[in-house]
Each structure stands twice: as structure tokens, then as C-alpha cells.
Amino acid sequence: MIILAILASLASIGLLCWLLFALAVFALPVFLGIAAGSWAHDTGAGVAGALLTGIAAAIATLAFGQLMIAFARPIWLKLLVAVVFVAPAAIAGFHATHGVVKHLMPSEAWQISFSVLGAVTVGITAFVRVVGMAAATGPSGRDLARA
């Protein structure tokens, strides 16, 4: 029974890590959607108005980011938009990794080291996904990168 619990724990950690990597690109739209929804609720819009405002803000943020990466001419502007999307993902990666490693090792220095490594890994993955979101597919129909 203990072996099944250990295997289930490893499977759930793996699932959560996969979700973190898959959804890291959406950290900024989710954050701005929650902030806009909270603001709307605090100003008296009610639950339905706050939900609609939050969803609209998240969709607008994601659409604006994709349009800026797809149609902006200067490479520095595209890089700036990518960094704006990657920074919250890296922060989320840091905190998610820190939440796992603080239960695995007592040394705070090692906890921070692994958390920074997790932040860098999630940041790189989010950067590749943000750049790949707006990449035009060629005549062969292949995307930017596929493993």
C-alpha cells in the first residue's frame, strides 16, 4: 500500500509539473484577468460582471501579445513582449519548484538553488512557447519545434 502511495505521489508531481510547463505561457493573462476581475468586483460589478471583466481582460492580453509578436517589425519590441510574458511564468516556476523542494531538503541554500533552476527552466520553456505561438506555419505545416 505504501508503494502505491509513493507511485501516486510521483505521478501527481509529474502531472503538476507537466501542467506548469504547459500553462506557463498563460501566467500573465491569468494574472491580469484575476486583477481586472477583482477590481471589477470591488467597484460593485457583482460576480457575473467580475467574471466577464476578468475573462475579457485575459483574452485581450493574450490576443494583444500574440498580435504584437506576429506583426511588430522591430525585433526588440518582439523580445520585449516575449519577456513580459515570460517573467510571470518564471516567477511561477520559482514558486512551484520551491513549494516542492522545501519538503524534500532541509538546506535553504539548496532550496533556493533548485528553485532558481526551476524558474530558469520554466522561463526558457515559456519563451520557446511564446515565440512559437506566433510563428507562421510553412507550406509543410510544421511548427517551430516539436519533440
HELIX and SHEET records of a PDB file:
HELIX    1   1 ILE A    2  LEU A   23  1                                  22    
HELIX    2   2 ALA A   24  PHE A   26  5                                   3    
HELIX    3   3 ALA A   27  ASP A   42  1                                  16    
HELIX    4   4 GLY A   46  PHE A   71  1                                  26    
HELIX    5   5 ILE A   75  VAL A  101  1                                  27    
HELIX    6   6 GLU A  108  MET A  133  1                                  26    
END                                                                             
